[in-house]
């Protein structure tokens, strides 16, 4: 007896009809269900109606732009968002990340790169089921804090803290080497890979977001080492 597996749904938001159709073609070949919309207002409506597993969101849209769409969706949901931007457009990727985008792609892009990015973001997102009372697998534990890389969960003071994959990976990486100082460049290389090298503000944005969610503890803190970078400081 064959078992039907529900296809993952991807909402494509881009006012360029040709690019939208092309993206849809790439993703349909990979067995994703797609829906195309051409403006920000319709994107917000279809986000509610279509319930996508991931959103590909163009920056420049008629009416409500991609930044605002991202901001409004993030107030309601952690659904993965990959921002799209044409080469030459003024695109503040740090602002995009601050608003909660999980990744971004510069157009024109290679079809294989697009599909790989979509799969990678979905894979990271789906590895985040509800936290288990007893951690299993790859995790670090401190007083009032458990960071589990196996199921992508963070438990802080007994409660699960929602955070995008990159924030969690950064926190885990720092906490795995207590009191070791890492430069911003080292953190970029370890967490984001080569394509982000040089954009050290990305690290600062993620540290800021972590500190908003995980406050300093009597036993540990996310410490700034001025002029160098950051460390997960464990106090004696």
Number of C-alpha atoms within 10 A of each C-alpha: 3 4 5 6 6 8 12 14 19 25 23 25 29 27 18 14 13 10 14 19 16 12 19 20 15 15 19 14 10 12 12 17 17 21 18 20 20 17 22 26 16 15 26 17 12 17 19 12 9 14 15 19 20 23 24 25 28 28 27 22 19 13 10 16 16 25 22 15 22 24 15 13 18 16 10 9 9 17 19 25 26 23 24 23 22 15 12 8 11 10 17 12 18 18 13 22 20 16 18 23 25 21 20 21 20 16 15 11 13 11 14 10 11 20 15 12 16 20 14 13 19 18 12 15 21 14 14 19 11 12 19 12 8 6 18 12 9 12 18 17 15 13 11 13 18 23 26 23 22 14 21 24 25 27 20 17 12 11 12 15 15 16 19 20 21 17 20 21 19 20 21 22 20 19 24 15 15 16 18 13 18 19 16 21 16 15 20 22 15 13 16 17 11 10 9 15 15 12 14 17 14 20 24 16 15 20 18 14 15 17 13 10 12 18 12 13 14 10 12 20 19 23 17 16 12 7 8 12 18 22 22 22 20 18 11 6
